[in-house]
Amino acid sequence: MKTAKKHRPLIPLDRCHLYRIGSPKVLAKRIGWKLDTLEDLSMNAKYRVFRLKRSGRQVEEPPPPLQSLHRQIHGYLSRIETPNYLHSNRKGRSYISNAKPHVGALAMIKIDVKKFFPSVEQHKVMHFFRDDLKCAADVAGLLAALLCKDGKLPTGSSSSPIISYYAYKAMFDDIQSFAAKNHLVMTCYVDDITLSGANATLRQLHEVRKIIMRHGLRAHKAKWFMGLGAKPVTGVMVTKNGIELPHSRWKAIKADLKAIKQCANREEKLEIYPKLVSRLYEASQIDPGCRKLADIHHRLWKEALAGDVQLAA
């Protein structure tokens, strides 16, 4: 019988594995890397740079050894206690939990930061490790160099979401203080900030923009919603009674289901099933009714794969 996996409790900042490291040599020993390797990666890492076809967004992906280190750093930082408003980089939280506090809200403000990761400069990352985690200056400098590309956070790194938060934690805390003062509910998922409540007005939206600007960043996609209609929050539709799957995601699922029915051979089905099953299981987190359909198509996918193996044999 399998036992449920226990989540390790969150810890204060001063108990983080990266807290108060006095020298690069101690850093290397503490995280289990050779110092020569760390220094080489900080200066000579070859990133894979490409653009996403649909959005055209540029992605800077660290090479495998450096990405492994980035995941390790993310793991250390994700164990630190964070304010209740944060829903990214926290175990047990997600884009779905980020939307739920706004269920039933009549008025809502949505805003994010323009080109957030590229706007987080290396010196901000260094200051986080030096000033907040109390690392020696040369340790903070080495960590910042390892986590940045060309002086900024790379868009394809597994550590960039959590590093960006800590680099600008003061800004997010200022927005939370503003929200509390105005009796608003605030949540944050990476740089996607949502505030809701009776006092969520255009005036408050402008005030949030000012806070972001005071911290040297630019607001982006600022929107104000009013009324009982469904409102989009981090890929979820928030209604007066709960959360729903957006129409665009239903449309993609229906297109996959239709394509599966029209497939004439196994090879075509095997191309579609991974997308369909993934979409259905993800949708089931919002609409539990999708779970049964996901299980059915997962079984059909496995049967198609088994048939493929038999043919190969």
C-alpha positions, 0 to 999 in steps of 0.5 A: 500500500502506497503512503501519501507523499508528505510535503516538507513544511515551509521554512523562514528565510533564515533557514534557507539552504542558501542563507548566509554563505560566506564564500564561493568555496562554501557555496560549492560545497553546500550545493554539491558542485565543483567551484570550477564548474560553477565559475565556468557555467557563470561565464561560458554557458551556451543558451539555446535561444529560439522563438515560440511559433504561436506568440513569437516570444523569445525563449532563452533556455539554459544548457542542461547542466545549468538548467539542473542548477537552476532547478536546484536553486528553485527547490531551495527558494520554494521552501521559504514561507511567502505571503498568502497572496502568492500562488506561483512557486508554492507547493499546493498552489497553482493558477487555479488557486490564484483564481478562486479567491476572486469568485463572486467578485463584482469588480476586478482589476487585472494587471501584469508587468511588461516583459517582466523577466527581461526587466529583472536585471542582474544587480537586483538578483545579486542584491537579493542574495546579498541583502536578504539571504545575507550571502557574501558579496562574491557569493551573491555575485556568482549566484546572480551570474549563474542565474542571469543571461546578458545581465537579465533573467532568462525567459526559459529558466526554471528559476526565473519565476521565483527569482523575479518574485524575490527581486521585486518582492518589495513591489508586490508587498506594496501592492498588497498593502495598498489592496488591504488598505482599500479592502481588496483581495489580491493574488499574484501568479508570477507577474499576473496581479489580480485585485477584486472587491467593491472598491476595485475601480479605475482609480485603484487600477491607476494607483497600482500602475503607479506603484509598479512604475515607482519600482522601475517597471512598466505595467501591461495589459491593465484591465478593469472588469465590472458586473456579474459576467465571467472574468478571466484570471490566469487561464480560468473563468471566474463567475459568481458561483465558481470557476469554469474552463474558458471557451478557448480551451473547450474549443481545443478539446472539441477539435481534438475529439473531432479529429480523433473520430476522423482518424483513419489509422493508428499513427494519426491517433497517436499524434493527437492522443497526447494533446487530448489526454493532457488537455482533458486531465488539466481541464478536470482540475477545473471541471471534474466532469472531464475526468471520466472522459480523460480516463477513457481516452487515456485507456484508448491511447494506451491500447493504440500504443500496445497495438503499435508495439505488437505490430513492431514485434 
